[in-house]
Amino acid sequence: MKAIVYRQYGSVDVLKLEDVAKPIPKSDEILIRIHAAEATKSDCELRSFRFPVAWFWLPLRLAMGIRKPRRPILGSYFAGEVVAVGKDVSRFTVGDAIFGCTGLSMGAYGEYLCVSATATLVKKPNNLTYEEAAAVPLGGLNALHFMRRANIQKGETVVINGAGGSIGTFAVQLAKQMGAIVTAVDSGIKEDMLRQQGADHFVDYQKQDFAENDQAYDVIFDMVAASSYTKCIKSLKPKGRYLTANPTVYKMLRSLWTSKLSDKTAIFALAAEREDELMDLKKMIEAGEIRPVIGRVFEMQQVREAHVHVETEQRLGTVVLRITQ
Ligand SMILES: NC(=O)c1ccc[n+]([C@@H]2O[C@H](COP(=O)([O-])OP(=O)(O)OC[C@H]3O[C@@H](n4cnc5c(N)ncnc54)[C@H](OP(=O)(O)O)[C@@H]3O)[C@@H](O)[C@H]2O)c1
């Protein structure tokens, strides 16, 4: 089968299209023909081994391979079709259209993928194409996790800092669904797209600091590692909640103090990517409440261009690789 492999860490030049052995499912696994995979910021970070938060480096290097990648096929978020099932699997049958995530075992940049039938997998929403469905699990699961933890009440004011990315575009839609008044913060080219997703207000971070505009908010969901913790906490109303998806050590330590010594709450988390939450997303998508935002679809052979597009941040939504038709 064809797959995009990377056998060393580095620039987009390490990504190569190769013929590799087609995997064979074990008794508790399913074999999936991958139709589409999201090209994520995290894929680019794992490829280059450069992260916005420095402490990620060591645990991830130990997990992913010290000298070179232990698992050479990137890709953790996908949509595809079940083409074989192991003898102990009853949850899926051949022909099921599914979407989901592989976690750190990756492998979705290849034509076929074997995963445990207990992985975070759900039948594809019936109103999405494979490309659209592949754009859901990363952004949707992370945004849903954090928006639920924020305990948003109707009419509350919510800032999504880094709103134009995979997670942020879902966070804007979910916060609106929860009844919030949403301020999206990102670069100016993303304003129209974010207003279409329901943002009530927009702040171009290249022109203005949302944490210095004399406004106070009930919730700040922050995906920007370099943002100022002190300014964010000062911008919260009493009983406000600050949530960060990209926690530096400094922010983690400060979070503990904030939650202990004030009426504000600071939360850092690595979102567990759970099947029940993926099922909730599927239902919301089928009910027409939320939708993935696709910036561009690239063919598998264009993977280098896709990564450059993600890394240079000119995209207006999620970037998807078409793996097989
Ligand atoms: N905690 C978790 O469980 C978890 C899980 C997955 C990912 N993450 C991390 O969360 C981050 C967001 O993920 P993602 O996939 O949504 O990334 P993404 O798609 O790259 O989105 C990040 C967005 O933030 C914008 N941005 C950059 N600098 C900014 C600033 N100073 N102020 C406001 N916006 C800014 C970017 O726009 P421009 O660059 O165009 O300006 C981009 O639109 C990533 O760093 C990822 O590693 C955390």
The ligand as an SDF file (V2000), in Angstrom:
LIG
                    3D

 48 52  0  0  0  0  0  0  0  0999 V2000
   -4.2390   20.2640   25.4580 N   0  0  0  0  0  0  0  0  0  0  0  0
   -4.5610   19.4040   24.5130 C   0  0  0  0  0  0  0  0  0  0  0  0
   -5.1680   18.3480   24.7840 O   0  0  0  0  0  0  0  0  0  0  0  0
   -4.1860   19.7190   23.0860 C   0  0  0  0  0  0  0  0  0  0  0  0
   -4.6070   18.8460   22.0860 C   0  0  0  0  0  0  0  0  0  0  0  0
   -4.3100   19.1360   20.7640 C   0  0  0  0  0  0  0  0  0  0  0  0
   -3.5800   20.2930   20.4770 C   0  0  0  0  0  0  0  0  0  0  0  0
   -3.1340   21.1020   21.4700 N   0  0  0  0  0  0  0  0  0  0  0  0
   -2.3590   22.3170   21.1630 C   0  0  0  0  0  0  0  0  0  0  0  0
   -3.2780   23.3840   21.0550 O   0  0  0  0  0  0  0  0  0  0  0  0
   -2.8290   24.3270   20.0780 C   0  0  0  0  0  0  0  0  0  0  0  0
   -3.9660   24.6400   19.1580 C   0  0  0  0  0  0  0  0  0  0  0  0
   -4.2410   23.5160   18.3630 O   0  0  0  0  0  0  0  0  0  0  0  0
   -4.8390   23.6730   16.9210 P   0  0  0  0  0  0  0  0  0  0  0  0
   -4.7070   22.3360   16.2710 O   0  0  0  0  0  0  0  0  0  0  0  0
   -6.1700   24.3250   16.9860 O   0  0  0  0  0  0  0  0  0  0  0  0
   -3.7430   24.6740   16.2910 O   0  0  0  0  0  0  0  0  0  0  0  0
   -3.8720   25.5710   15.0210 P   0  0  0  0  0  0  0  0  0  0  0  0
   -4.8490   24.9230   14.1130 O   0  0  0  0  0  0  0  0  0  0  0  0
   -2.5080   25.8620   14.5440 O   0  0  0  0  0  0  0  0  0  0  0  0
   -4.5340   26.9270   15.5820 O   0  0  0  0  0  0  0  0  0  0  0  0
   -3.8610   27.9140   16.3220 C   0  0  0  0  0  0  0  0  0  0  0  0
   -4.4560   29.2710   15.9380 C   0  0  0  0  0  0  0  0  0  0  0  0
   -3.9270   30.2610   16.8290 O   0  0  0  0  0  0  0  0  0  0  0  0
   -3.5930   31.4110   16.0630 C   0  0  0  0  0  0  0  0  0  0  0  0
   -2.6010   32.2110   16.7690 N   0  0  0  0  0  0  0  0  0  0  0  0
   -1.2520   32.1360   16.7110 C   0  0  0  0  0  0  0  0  0  0  0  0
   -0.6970   33.0430   17.5440 N   0  0  0  0  0  0  0  0  0  0  0  0
   -1.7290   33.7060   18.1370 C   0  0  0  0  0  0  0  0  0  0  0  0
   -1.8150   34.7530   19.0930 C   0  0  0  0  0  0  0  0  0  0  0  0
   -0.7150   35.3190   19.6240 N   0  0  0  0  0  0  0  0  0  0  0  0
   -3.0230   35.1840   19.4870 N   0  0  0  0  0  0  0  0  0  0  0  0
   -4.1620   34.6150   18.9820 C   0  0  0  0  0  0  0  0  0  0  0  0
   -4.1450   33.6230   18.0470 N   0  0  0  0  0  0  0  0  0  0  0  0
   -2.9530   33.1560   17.6390 C   0  0  0  0  0  0  0  0  0  0  0  0
   -3.0980   30.8480   14.7490 C   0  0  0  0  0  0  0  0  0  0  0  0
   -3.2000   31.8200   13.7420 O   0  0  0  0  0  0  0  0  0  0  0  0
   -1.9780   32.5640   12.9800 P   0  0  0  0  0  0  0  0  0  0  0  0
   -0.7310   31.7940   13.2920 O   0  0  0  0  0  0  0  0  0  0  0  0
   -2.3960   32.5790   11.5650 O   0  0  0  0  0  0  0  0  0  0  0  0
   -1.8670   33.9280   13.4650 O   0  0  0  0  0  0  0  0  0  0  0  0
   -4.0800   29.6940   14.5230 C   0  0  0  0  0  0  0  0  0  0  0  0
   -5.2360   30.1230   13.8410 O   0  0  0  0  0  0  0  0  0  0  0  0
   -1.6210   23.6840   19.3570 C   0  0  0  0  0  0  0  0  0  0  0  0
   -0.4120   24.3210   19.7290 O   0  0  0  0  0  0  0  0  0  0  0  0
   -1.6390   22.2260   19.8140 C   0  0  0  0  0  0  0  0  0  0  0  0
   -0.3370   21.6780   19.9760 O   0  0  0  0  0  0  0  0  0  0  0  0
   -3.4480   20.8450   22.7590 C   0  0  0  0  0  0  0  0  0  0  0  0
  1  2  1  0
  2  3  2  0
  2  4  1  0
  4  5  1  0
  4 48  2  0
  5  6  2  0
  6  7  1  0
  7  8  2  0
  8  9  1  0
  8 48  1  0
  9 10  1  0
  9 46  1  0
 10 11  1  0
 11 12  1  0
 11 44  1  0
 12 13  1  0
 13 14  1  0
 14 15  2  0
 14 16  1  0
 14 17  1  0
 17 18  1  0
 18 19  2  0
 18 20  1  0
 18 21  1  0
 21 22  1  0
 22 23  1  0
 23 24  1  0
 23 42  1  0
 24 25  1  0
 25 26  1  0
 25 36  1  0
 26 27  1  0
 26 35  1  0
 27 28  2  0
 28 29  1  0
 29 30  1  0
 29 35  2  0
 30 31  1  0
 30 32  2  0
 32 33  1  0
 33 34  2  0
 34 35  1  0
 36 37  1  0
 36 42  1  0
 37 38  1  0
 38 39  2  0
 38 40  1  0
 38 41  1  0
 42 43  1  0
 44 45  1  0
 44 46  1  0
 46 47  1  0
M  CHG  2   8   1  16  -1
M  END
$$$$
